[in-house]
């Protein structure tokens, strides 16, 4: 997936350099992968007994949304 996003960003930036596509690829990949990883790592049958009722672990930082 990241390779596809990289080539898309290279095409959108007009192949002017490497820094701009890299800076665009990183957040785009993070936005696309965040929901996918959330679904894979929190299936429906996940036991809530290890976390509070909202299913957020106590060590999770408040500044990062779930």
N, CA, C, O and CB atoms as a CASP TS submission, in Angstrom:
PFRMAT TS
TARGET T0000
AUTHOR 0000-0000-0000
METHOD Language model
MODEL 1
PARENT N/A
ATOM      1  N   UNK     1       0.819  -1.184   0.000  1.00  0.00           N
ATOM      2  CA  UNK     1       0.000   0.000   0.000  1.00  0.00           C
ATOM      3  C   UNK     1       0.871   1.259   0.000  1.00  0.00           C
ATOM      4  O   UNK     1       0.598   2.210  -0.732  1.00  0.00           O
ATOM      5  CB  UNK     1      -0.936  -0.008   1.201  1.00  0.00           C
ATOM      6  N   UNK     2       1.904   1.255   0.815  1.00  0.00           N
ATOM      7  CA  UNK     2       2.724   2.462   0.891  1.00  0.00           C
ATOM      8  C   UNK     2       3.425   2.755  -0.434  1.00  0.00           C
ATOM      9  O   UNK     2       3.668   3.913  -0.774  1.00  0.00           O
ATOM     10  CB  UNK     2       3.757   2.325   2.004  1.00  0.00           C
ATOM     11  N   UNK     3       3.743   1.709  -1.168  1.00  0.00           N
ATOM     12  CA  UNK     3       4.369   1.915  -2.478  1.00  0.00           C
ATOM     13  C   UNK     3       3.394   2.575  -3.442  1.00  0.00           C
ATOM     14  O   UNK     3       3.771   3.456  -4.214  1.00  0.00           O
ATOM     15  CB  UNK     3       4.865   0.580  -3.059  1.00  0.00           C
ATOM     16  N   UNK     4       2.146   2.146  -3.394  1.00  0.00           N
ATOM     17  CA  UNK     4       1.125   2.765  -4.245  1.00  0.00           C
ATOM     18  C   UNK     4       0.926   4.228  -3.891  1.00  0.00           C
ATOM     19  O   UNK     4       0.832   5.083  -4.771  1.00  0.00           O
ATOM     20  CB  UNK     4      -0.200   2.016  -4.123  1.00  0.00           C
ATOM     21  N   UNK     5       0.863   4.510  -2.602  1.00  0.00           N
ATOM     22  CA  UNK     5       0.704   5.897  -2.166  1.00  0.00           C
ATOM     23  C   UNK     5       1.933   6.715  -2.573  1.00  0.00           C
ATOM     24  O   UNK     5       1.803   7.866  -2.990  1.00  0.00           O
ATOM     25  CB  UNK     5       0.486   5.968  -0.627  1.00  0.00           C
ATOM     26  N   UNK     6       3.117   6.124  -2.454  1.00  0.00           N
ATOM     27  CA  UNK     6       4.342   6.813  -2.840  1.00  0.00           C
ATOM     28  C   UNK     6       4.289   7.205  -4.315  1.00  0.00           C
ATOM     29  O   UNK     6       4.578   8.351  -4.660  1.00  0.00           O
ATOM     30  CB  UNK     6       5.571   5.927  -2.563  1.00  0.00           C
ATOM     31  N   UNK     7       3.921   6.260  -5.193  1.00  0.00           N
ATOM     32  CA  UNK     7       3.866   6.565  -6.629  1.00  0.00           C
ATOM     33  C   UNK     7       2.778   7.591  -6.926  1.00  0.00           C
ATOM     34  O   UNK     7       2.952   8.431  -7.809  1.00  0.00           O
ATOM     35  CB  UNK     7       3.618   5.283  -7.444  1.00  0.00           C
ATOM     36  N   UNK     8       1.674   7.537  -6.215  1.00  0.00           N
ATOM     37  CA  UNK     8       0.624   8.541  -6.397  1.00  0.00           C
ATOM     38  C   UNK     8       1.126   9.930  -5.998  1.00  0.00           C
ATOM     39  O   UNK     8       0.887  10.905  -6.709  1.00  0.00           O
ATOM     40  CB  UNK     8      -0.625   8.171  -5.572  1.00  0.00           C
ATOM     41  N   UNK     9       1.815  10.018  -4.874  1.00  0.00           N
ATOM     42  CA  UNK     9       2.349  11.312  -4.429  1.00  0.00           C
ATOM     43  C   UNK     9       3.443  11.809  -5.380  1.00  0.00           C
ATOM     44  O   UNK     9       3.543  13.009  -5.636  1.00  0.00           O
ATOM     45  CB  UNK     9       2.907  11.199  -2.992  1.00  0.00           C
ATOM     46  N   UNK    10       4.250  10.903  -5.897  1.00  0.00           N
ATOM     47  CA  UNK    10       5.281  11.304  -6.869  1.00  0.00           C
ATOM     48  C   UNK    10       4.624  11.853  -8.131  1.00  0.00           C
ATOM     49  O   UNK    10       5.104  12.824  -8.716  1.00  0.00           O
ATOM     50  CB  UNK    10       6.206  10.104  -7.222  1.00  0.00           C
ATOM     51  N   UNK    11       3.531  11.232  -8.545  1.00  0.00           N
ATOM     52  CA  UNK    11       2.821  11.720  -9.722  1.00  0.00           C
ATOM     53  C   UNK    11       2.142  13.054  -9.482  1.00  0.00           C
ATOM     54  O   UNK    11       2.125  13.914 -10.363  1.00  0.00           O
ATOM     55  CB  UNK    11       1.800  10.709 -10.162  1.00  0.00           C
ATOM     56  N   UNK    12       1.575  13.235  -8.279  1.00  0.00           N
ATOM     57  CA  UNK    12       0.887  14.487  -7.956  1.00  0.00           C
ATOM     58  C   UNK    12       1.842  15.664  -7.793  1.00  0.00           C
ATOM     59  O   UNK    12       1.484  16.802  -8.097  1.00  0.00           O
ATOM     60  CB  UNK    12       0.082  14.317  -6.693  1.00  0.00           C
ATOM     61  N   UNK    13       3.030  15.401  -7.324  1.00  0.00           N
ATOM     62  CA  UNK    13       3.987  16.491  -7.111  1.00  0.00           C
ATOM     63  C   UNK    13       4.821  16.778  -8.349  1.00  0.00           C
ATOM     64  O   UNK    13       5.649  17.689  -8.332  1.00  0.00           O
ATOM     65  CB  UNK    13       4.902  16.161  -5.951  1.00  0.00           C
ATOM     66  N   UNK    14       4.625  16.030  -9.409  1.00  0.00           N
ATOM     67  CA  UNK    14       5.339  16.305 -10.646  1.00  0.00           C
ATOM     68  C   UNK    14       6.787  15.863 -10.662  1.00  0.00           C
ATOM     69  O   UNK    14       7.586  16.370 -11.448  1.00  0.00           O
ATOM     70  CB  UNK    14       5.284  17.738 -10.925  1.00  0.00           C
ATOM     71  N   UNK    15       7.131  14.915  -9.794  1.00  0.00           N
ATOM     72  CA  UNK    15       8.500  14.379  -9.741  1.00  0.00           C
ATOM     73  C   UNK    15       9.548  15.478  -9.566  1.00  0.00           C
ATOM     74  O   UNK    15      10.624  15.410 -10.161  1.00  0.00           O
ATOM     75  CB  UNK    15       8.800  13.587 -11.009  1.00  0.00           C
ATOM     76  N   UNK    16       9.247  16.469  -8.770  1.00  0.00           N
ATOM     77  CA  UNK    16      10.180  17.593  -8.566  1.00  0.00           C
ATOM     78  C   UNK    16      11.277  17.258  -7.569  1.00  0.00           C
ATOM     79  O   UNK    16      12.381  17.794  -7.666  1.00  0.00           O
ATOM     80  CB  UNK    16       9.425  18.824  -8.089  1.00  0.00           C
ATOM     81  N   UNK    17      11.006  16.419  -6.655  1.00  0.00           N
ATOM     82  CA  UNK    17      11.999  16.072  -5.638  1.00  0.00           C
ATOM     83  C   UNK    17      11.523  14.864  -4.856  1.00  0.00           C
ATOM     84  O   UNK    17      10.479  14.288  -5.159  1.00  0.00           O
ATOM     85  CB  UNK    17      12.263  17.262  -4.689  1.00  0.00           C
ATOM     86  N   UNK    18      12.278  14.490  -3.869  1.00  0.00           N
ATOM     87  CA  UNK    18      11.904  13.341  -3.054  1.00  0.00           C
ATOM     88  C   UNK    18      11.314  13.736  -1.710  1.00  0.00           C
ATOM     89  O   UNK    18      10.558  12.967  -1.114  1.00  0.00           O
ATOM     90  CB  UNK    18      13.099  12.462  -2.837  1.00  0.00           C
ATOM     91  N   UNK    19      11.647  14.914  -1.231  1.00  0.00           N
ATOM     92  CA  UNK    19      11.208  15.299   0.107  1.00  0.00           C
ATOM     93  C   UNK    19       9.698  15.538   0.177  1.00  0.00           C
ATOM     94  O   UNK    19       9.045  15.052   1.100  1.00  0.00           O
ATOM     95  CB  UNK    19      11.947  16.548   0.552  1.00  0.00           C
ATOM     96  N   UNK    20       9.143  16.264  -0.764  1.00  0.00           N
ATOM     97  CA  UNK    20       7.710  16.554  -0.733  1.00  0.00           C
ATOM     98  C   UNK    20       6.863  15.289  -0.844  1.00  0.00           C
ATOM     99  O   UNK    20       5.934  15.128  -0.052  1.00  0.00           O
ATOM    100  CB  UNK    20       7.350  17.510  -1.856  1.00  0.00           C
ATOM    101  N   UNK    21       7.133  14.381  -1.787  1.00  0.00           N
ATOM    102  CA  UNK    21       6.341  13.145  -1.800  1.00  0.00           C
ATOM    103  C   UNK    21       6.490  12.325  -0.520  1.00  0.00           C
ATOM    104  O   UNK    21       5.532  11.701  -0.065  1.00  0.00           O
ATOM    105  CB  UNK    21       6.739  12.296  -2.986  1.00  0.00           C
ATOM    106  N   UNK    22       7.676  12.326   0.051  1.00  0.00           N
ATOM    107  CA  UNK    22       7.880  11.599   1.303  1.00  0.00           C
ATOM    108  C   UNK    22       7.057  12.217   2.423  1.00  0.00           C
ATOM    109  O   UNK    22       6.411  11.505   3.191  1.00  0.00           O
ATOM    110  CB  UNK    22       9.368  11.585   1.684  1.00  0.00           C
ATOM    111  N   UNK    23       7.081  13.531   2.516  1.00  0.00           N
ATOM    112  CA  UNK    23       6.314  14.210   3.563  1.00  0.00           C
ATOM    113  C   UNK    23       4.811  14.043   3.371  1.00  0.00           C
ATOM    114  O   UNK    23       4.060  14.086   4.346  1.00  0.00           O
ATOM    115  CB  UNK    23       6.664  15.688   3.592  1.00  0.00           C
ATOM    116  N   UNK    24       4.367  13.858   2.151  1.00  0.00           N
ATOM    117  CA  UNK    24       2.946  13.618   1.901  1.00  0.00           C
ATOM    118  C   UNK    24       2.571  12.149   2.098  1.00  0.00           C
ATOM    119  O   UNK    24       1.458  11.848   2.528  1.00  0.00           O
ATOM    120  CB  UNK    24       2.583  14.059   0.489  1.00  0.00           C
ATOM    121  N   UNK    25       3.479  11.247   1.792  1.00  0.00           N
ATOM    122  CA  UNK    25       3.194   9.820   1.884  1.00  0.00           C
ATOM    123  C   UNK    25       3.008   9.369   3.324  1.00  0.00           C
ATOM    124  O   UNK    25       2.129   8.553   3.605  1.00  0.00           O
ATOM    125  CB  UNK    25       4.306   9.024   1.239  1.00  0.00           C
ATOM    126  N   UNK    26       3.802   9.875   4.219  1.00  0.00           N
ATOM    127  CA  UNK    26       3.744   9.429   5.617  1.00  0.00           C
ATOM    128  C   UNK    26       2.378   9.702   6.254  1.00  0.00           C
ATOM    129  O   UNK    26       1.794   8.774   6.812  1.00  0.00           O
ATOM    130  CB  UNK    26       4.837  10.120   6.431  1.00  0.00           C
ATOM    131  N   UNK    27       1.835  10.932   6.201  1.00  0.00           N
ATOM    132  CA  UNK    27       0.519  11.131   6.820  1.00  0.00           C
ATOM    133  C   UNK    27      -0.612  10.423   6.076  1.00  0.00           C
ATOM    134  O   UNK    27      -1.568   9.964   6.702  1.00  0.00           O
ATOM    135  CB  UNK    27       0.214  12.606   6.901  1.00  0.00           C
ATOM    136  N   UNK    28      -0.518  10.328   4.753  1.00  0.00           N
ATOM    137  CA  UNK    28      -1.571   9.631   4.009  1.00  0.00           C
ATOM    138  C   UNK    28      -1.611   8.166   4.404  1.00  0.00           C
ATOM    139  O   UNK    28      -2.692   7.614   4.606  1.00  0.00           O
ATOM    140  CB  UNK    28      -1.353   9.769   2.490  1.00  0.00           C
ATOM    141  N   UNK    29      -0.457   7.528   4.517  1.00  0.00           N
ATOM    142  CA  UNK    29      -0.411   6.128   4.940  1.00  0.00           C
ATOM    143  C   UNK    29      -0.936   5.968   6.364  1.00  0.00           C
ATOM    144  O   UNK    29      -1.633   4.998   6.662  1.00  0.00           O
ATOM    145  CB  UNK    29       1.021   5.587   4.844  1.00  0.00           C
ATOM    146  N   UNK    30      -0.610   6.899   7.232  1.00  0.00           N
ATOM    147  CA  UNK    30      -1.096   6.820   8.615  1.00  0.00           C
ATOM    148  C   UNK    30      -2.619   6.934   8.663  1.00  0.00           C
ATOM    149  O   UNK    30      -3.274   6.202   9.405  1.00  0.00           O
ATOM    150  CB  UNK    30      -0.456   7.927   9.476  1.00  0.00           C
ATOM    151  N   UNK    31      -3.180   7.845   7.878  1.00  0.00           N
ATOM    152  CA  UNK    31      -4.639   8.021   7.859  1.00  0.00           C
ATOM    153  C   UNK    31      -5.323   6.791   7.271  1.00  0.00           C
ATOM    154  O   UNK    31      -6.389   6.396   7.743  1.00  0.00           O
ATOM    155  CB  UNK    31      -5.025   9.279   7.048  1.00  0.00           C
ATOM    156  N   UNK    32      -4.729   6.184   6.257  1.00  0.00           N
ATOM    157  CA  UNK    32      -5.336   5.009   5.645  1.00  0.00           C
ATOM    158  C   UNK    32      -5.159   3.754   6.494  1.00  0.00           C
ATOM    159  O   UNK    32      -6.043   2.896   6.506  1.00  0.00           O
ATOM    160  CB  UNK    32      -4.747   4.782   4.274  1.00  0.00           C
ATOM    161  N   UNK    33      -4.051   3.628   7.195  1.00  0.00           N
ATOM    162  CA  UNK    33      -3.790   2.416   7.966  1.00  0.00           C
ATOM    163  C   UNK    33      -4.391   2.430   9.369  1.00  0.00           C
ATOM    164  O   UNK    33      -4.628   1.367   9.942  1.00  0.00           O
ATOM    165  CB  UNK    33      -2.320   2.205   8.067  1.00  0.00           C
ATOM    166  N   UNK    34      -4.642   3.612   9.931  1.00  0.00           N
ATOM    167  CA  UNK    34      -5.171   3.696  11.300  1.00  0.00           C
ATOM    168  C   UNK    34      -6.479   2.921  11.460  1.00  0.00           C
ATOM    169  O   UNK    34      -6.568   2.098  12.372  1.00  0.00           O
ATOM    170  CB  UNK    34      -5.391   5.157  11.689  1.00  0.00           C
ATOM    171  N   UNK    35      -7.504   3.139  10.618  1.00  0.00           N
ATOM    172  CA  UNK    35      -8.740   2.362  10.792  1.00  0.00           C
ATOM    173  C   UNK    35      -8.538   0.871  10.540  1.00  0.00           C
ATOM    174  O   UNK    35      -9.133   0.041  11.228  1.00  0.00           O
ATOM    175  CB  UNK    35      -9.815   2.887   9.861  1.00  0.00           C
ATOM    176  N   UNK    36      -7.716   0.529   9.572  1.00  0.00           N
ATOM    177  CA  UNK    36      -7.474  -0.871   9.274  1.00  0.00           C
ATOM    178  C   UNK    36      -6.832  -1.578  10.467  1.00  0.00           C
ATOM    179  O   UNK    36      -7.247  -2.680  10.825  1.00  0.00           O
ATOM    180  CB  UNK    36      -6.587  -1.004   8.037  1.00  0.00           C
ATOM    181  N   UNK    37      -5.845  -0.970  11.072  1.00  0.00           N
ATOM    182  CA  UNK    37      -5.192  -1.573  12.232  1.00  0.00           C
ATOM    183  C   UNK    37      -6.143  -1.620  13.428  1.00  0.00           C
ATOM    184  O   UNK    37      -6.090  -2.560  14.220  1.00  0.00           O
ATOM    185  CB  UNK    37      -3.918  -0.792  12.597  1.00  0.00           C
ATOM    186  N   UNK    38      -6.997  -0.634  13.563  1.00  0.00           N
ATOM    187  CA  UNK    38      -7.958  -0.634  14.664  1.00  0.00           C
ATOM    188  C   UNK    38      -8.939  -1.794  14.528  1.00  0.00           C
ATOM    189  O   UNK    38      -9.320  -2.408  15.524  1.00  0.00           O
ATOM    190  CB  UNK    38      -8.718   0.699  14.712  1.00  0.00           C
ATOM    191  N   UNK    39      -9.345  -2.092  13.304  1.00  0.00           N
ATOM    192  CA  UNK    39     -10.273  -3.203  13.083  1.00  0.00           C
ATOM    193  C   UNK    39      -9.557  -4.535  13.300  1.00  0.00           C
ATOM    194  O   UNK    39     -10.108  -5.427  13.945  1.00  0.00           O
ATOM    195  CB  UNK    39     -10.875  -3.140  11.656  1.00  0.00           C
ATOM    196  N   UNK    40      -8.348  -4.685  12.778  1.00  0.00           N
ATOM    197  CA  UNK    40      -7.617  -5.941  12.915  1.00  0.00           C
ATOM    198  C   UNK    40      -7.267  -6.258  14.366  1.00  0.00           C
ATOM    199  O   UNK    40      -7.303  -7.420  14.771  1.00  0.00           O
ATOM    200  CB  UNK    40      -6.354  -5.892  12.088  1.00  0.00           C
ATOM    201  N   UNK    41      -6.934  -5.252  15.139  1.00  0.00           N
ATOM    202  CA  UNK    41      -6.440  -5.487  16.490  1.00  0.00           C
ATOM    203  C   UNK    41      -7.500  -5.340  17.570  1.00  0.00           C
ATOM    204  O   UNK    41      -7.177  -5.417  18.755  1.00  0.00           O
ATOM    205  CB  UNK    41      -5.323  -4.555  16.776  1.00  0.00           C
ATOM    206  N   UNK    42      -8.735  -5.136  17.198  1.00  0.00           N
ATOM    207  CA  UNK    42      -9.824  -5.085  18.172  1.00  0.00           C
ATOM    208  C   UNK    42     -11.040  -5.796  17.589  1.00  0.00           C
ATOM    209  O   UNK    42     -12.045  -5.148  17.296  1.00  0.00           O
ATOM    210  CB  UNK    42     -10.172  -3.610  18.554  1.00  0.00           C
ATOM    211  N   UNK    43     -10.970  -7.120  17.414  1.00  0.00           N
ATOM    212  CA  UNK    43     -12.110  -7.843  16.857  1.00  0.00           C
ATOM    213  C   UNK    43     -13.306  -7.822  17.808  1.00  0.00           C
ATOM    214  O   UNK    43     -13.187  -7.417  18.964  1.00  0.00           O
ATOM    215  CB  UNK    43     -11.716  -9.286  16.544  1.00  0.00           C
ATOM    216  N   UNK    44     -14.452  -8.261  17.305  1.00  0.00           N
ATOM    217  CA  UNK    44     -15.689  -8.215  18.093  1.00  0.00           C
ATOM    218  C   UNK    44     -15.610  -9.020  19.382  1.00  0.00           C
ATOM    219  O   UNK    44     -16.176  -8.610  20.396  1.00  0.00           O
ATOM    220  CB  UNK    44     -16.839  -8.719  17.265  1.00  0.00           C
ATOM    221  N   UNK    45     -14.930 -10.142  19.367  1.00  0.00           N
ATOM    222  CA  UNK    45     -14.867 -10.987  20.547  1.00  0.00           C
ATOM    223  C   UNK    45     -13.761 -10.622  21.517  1.00  0.00           C
ATOM    224  O   UNK    45     -13.448 -11.404  22.415  1.00  0.00           O
ATOM    225  CB  UNK    45     -14.700 -12.389  20.136  1.00  0.00           C
ATOM    226  N   UNK    46     -13.162  -9.449  21.357  1.00  0.00           N
ATOM    227  CA  UNK    46     -12.056  -9.044  22.222  1.00  0.00           C
ATOM    228  C   UNK    46     -12.538  -8.878  23.652  1.00  0.00           C
ATOM    229  O   UNK    46     -13.519  -8.176  23.895  1.00  0.00           O
ATOM    230  CB  UNK    46     -11.422  -7.740  21.720  1.00  0.00           C
ATOM    231  N   UNK    47     -11.858  -9.516  24.609  1.00  0.00           N
ATOM    232  CA  UNK    47     -12.326  -9.399  25.997  1.00  0.00           C
ATOM    233  C   UNK    47     -12.106  -7.993  26.549  1.00  0.00           C
ATOM    234  O   UNK    47     -11.019  -7.426  26.442  1.00  0.00           O
ATOM    235  CB  UNK    47     -11.611 -10.421  26.886  1.00  0.00           C
ATOM    236  N   UNK    48     -13.156  -7.454  27.133  1.00  0.00           N
ATOM    237  CA  UNK    48     -13.084  -6.104  27.679  1.00  0.00           C
ATOM    238  C   UNK    48     -12.594  -6.144  29.124  1.00  0.00           C
ATOM    239  O   UNK    48     -12.369  -5.096  29.727  1.00  0.00           O
ATOM    240  CB  UNK    48     -14.458  -5.412  27.596  1.00  0.00           C
ATOM    241  N   UNK    49     -12.427  -7.339  29.683  1.00  0.00           N
ATOM    242  CA  UNK    49     -12.058  -7.450  31.094  1.00  0.00           C
ATOM    243  C   UNK    49     -10.683  -6.853  31.395  1.00  0.00           C
ATOM    244  O   UNK    49     -10.397  -6.534  32.549  1.00  0.00           O
ATOM    245  CB  UNK    49     -12.081  -8.901  31.516  1.00  0.00           C
ATOM    246  N   UNK    50      -9.829  -6.697  30.387  1.00  0.00           N
ATOM    247  CA  UNK    50      -8.509  -6.134  30.613  1.00  0.00           C
ATOM    248  C   UNK    50      -8.516  -4.611  30.553  1.00  0.00           C
ATOM    249  O   UNK    50      -7.546  -3.967  30.953  1.00  0.00           O
ATOM    250  CB  UNK    50      -7.535  -6.682  29.600  1.00  0.00           C
ATOM    251  N   UNK    51      -9.587  -4.044  30.062  1.00  0.00           N
ATOM    252  CA  UNK    51      -9.684  -2.593  29.893  1.00  0.00           C
ATOM    253  C   UNK    51     -10.961  -2.103  30.569  1.00  0.00           C
ATOM    254  O   UNK    51     -11.851  -2.897  30.873  1.00  0.00           O
ATOM    255  CB  UNK    51      -9.668  -2.198  28.380  1.00  0.00           C
ATOM    256  N   UNK    52     -11.050  -0.801  30.802  1.00  0.00           N
ATOM    257  CA  UNK    52     -12.299  -0.252  31.333  1.00  0.00           C
ATOM    258  C   UNK    52     -13.450  -0.461  30.340  1.00  0.00           C
ATOM    259  O   UNK    52     -13.217  -0.933  29.228  1.00  0.00           O
ATOM    260  CB  UNK    52     -12.134   1.251  31.652  1.00  0.00           C
ATOM    261  N   UNK    53     -14.671  -0.122  30.718  1.00  0.00           N
ATOM    262  CA  UNK    53     -15.825  -0.343  29.844  1.00  0.00           C
ATOM    263  C   UNK    53     -15.715   0.333  28.465  1.00  0.00           C
ATOM    264  O   UNK    53     -16.316  -0.143  27.502  1.00  0.00           O
ATOM    265  CB  UNK    53     -17.062   0.149  30.532  1.00  0.00           C
ATOM    266  N   UNK    54     -14.970   1.414  28.360  1.00  0.00           N
ATOM    267  CA  UNK    54     -14.850   2.069  27.049  1.00  0.00           C
ATOM    268  C   UNK    54     -13.810   1.375  26.166  1.00  0.00           C
ATOM    269  O   UNK    54     -13.577   1.809  25.038  1.00  0.00           O
ATOM    270  CB  UNK    54     -14.476   3.550  27.226  1.00  0.00           C
ATOM    271  N   UNK    55     -13.178   0.295  26.667  1.00  0.00           N
ATOM    272  CA  UNK    55     -12.218  -0.521  25.935  1.00  0.00           C
ATOM    273  C   UNK    55     -10.947   0.244  25.566  1.00  0.00           C
ATOM    274  O   UNK    55     -10.288  -0.086  24.580  1.00  0.00           O
ATOM    275  CB  UNK    55     -12.860  -1.064  24.685  1.00  0.00           C
ATOM    276  N   UNK    56     -10.609   1.251  26.345  1.00  0.00           N
ATOM    277  CA  UNK    56      -9.359   1.994  26.155  1.00  0.00           C
ATOM    278  C   UNK    56      -8.430   1.603  27.299  1.00  0.00           C
ATOM    279  O   UNK    56      -8.791   1.775  28.463  1.00  0.00           O
ATOM    280  CB  UNK    56      -9.603   3.562  26.115  1.00  0.00           C
ATOM    281  N   UNK    57      -7.245   1.082  26.994  1.00  0.00           N
ATOM    282  CA  UNK    57      -6.336   0.690  28.071  1.00  0.00           C
ATOM    283  C   UNK    57      -5.903   1.892  28.911  1.00  0.00           C
ATOM    284  O   UNK    57      -5.834   3.008  28.397  1.00  0.00           O
ATOM    285  CB  UNK    57      -5.106  -0.010  27.493  1.00  0.00           C
ATOM    286  N   UNK    58      -5.617   1.680  30.167  1.00  0.00           N
ATOM    287  CA  UNK    58      -5.253   2.798  31.048  1.00  0.00           C
ATOM    288  C   UNK    58      -3.967   3.501  30.618  1.00  0.00           C
ATOM    289  O   UNK    58      -3.795   4.683  30.916  1.00  0.00           O
ATOM    290  CB  UNK    58      -5.101   2.302  32.470  1.00  0.00           C
ATOM    291  N   UNK    59      -3.067   2.816  29.931  1.00  0.00           N
ATOM    292  CA  UNK    59      -1.803   3.411  29.538  1.00  0.00           C
ATOM    293  C   UNK    59      -1.912   4.213  28.239  1.00  0.00           C
ATOM    294  O   UNK    59      -0.944   4.869  27.856  1.00  0.00           O
ATOM    295  CB  UNK    59      -0.759   2.333  29.387  1.00  0.00           C
ATOM    296  N   UNK    60      -3.053   4.184  27.551  1.00  0.00           N
ATOM    297  CA  UNK    60      -3.193   4.863  26.264  1.00  0.00           C
ATOM    298  C   UNK    60      -3.190   6.381  26.471  1.00  0.00           C
ATOM    299  O   UNK    60      -3.948   6.888  27.298  1.00  0.00           O
ATOM    300  CB  UNK    60      -4.494   4.414  25.547  1.00  0.00           C
ATOM    301  N   UNK    61      -2.339   7.121  25.724  1.00  0.00           N
ATOM    302  CA  UNK    61      -2.293   8.576  25.902  1.00  0.00           C
ATOM    303  C   UNK    61      -3.587   9.256  25.451  1.00  0.00           C
ATOM    304  O   UNK    61      -4.192   8.856  24.456  1.00  0.00           O
ATOM    305  CB  UNK    61      -1.114   9.157  25.131  1.00  0.00           C
ATOM    306  N   UNK    62      -3.997  10.268  26.178  1.00  0.00           N
ATOM    307  CA  UNK    62      -5.243  10.971  25.884  1.00  0.00           C
ATOM    308  C   UNK    62      -5.187  11.739  24.562  1.00  0.00           C
ATOM    309  O   UNK    62      -6.223  11.963  23.937  1.00  0.00           O
ATOM    310  CB  UNK    62      -5.570  11.925  27.012  1.00  0.00           C
ATOM    311  N   UNK    63      -3.990  12.144  24.130  1.00  0.00           N
ATOM    312  CA  UNK    63      -3.888  12.949  22.918  1.00  0.00           C
ATOM    313  C   UNK    63      -4.077  12.148  21.635  1.00  0.00           C
ATOM    314  O   UNK    63      -4.248  12.730  20.564  1.00  0.00           O
ATOM    315  CB  UNK    63      -2.561  13.630  22.881  1.00  0.00           C
ATOM    316  N   UNK    64      -4.049  10.801  21.732  1.00  0.00           N
ATOM    317  CA  UNK    64      -4.257   9.957  20.548  1.00  0.00           C
ATOM    318  C   UNK    64      -5.688   9.396  20.571  1.00  0.00           C
ATOM    319  O   UNK    64      -6.072   8.709  21.518  1.00  0.00           O
ATOM    320  CB  UNK    64      -3.202   8.791  20.499  1.00  0.00           C
ATOM    321  N   UNK    65      -6.462   9.687  19.539  1.00  0.00           N
ATOM    322  CA  UNK    65      -7.852   9.175  19.533  1.00  0.00           C
ATOM    323  C   UNK    65      -7.896   7.689  19.205  1.00  0.00           C
ATOM    324  O   UNK    65      -7.025   7.152  18.520  1.00  0.00           O
ATOM    325  CB  UNK    65      -8.711   9.953  18.517  1.00  0.00           C
ATOM    326  N   UNK    66      -8.913   7.061  19.705  1.00  0.00           N
ATOM    327  CA  UNK    66      -9.157   5.649  19.369  1.00  0.00           C
ATOM    328  C   UNK    66     -10.400   5.544  18.548  1.00  0.00           C
ATOM    329  O   UNK    66     -10.791   4.444  18.157  1.00  0.00           O
ATOM    330  CB  UNK    66      -9.277   4.777  20.631  1.00  0.00           C
TER
END
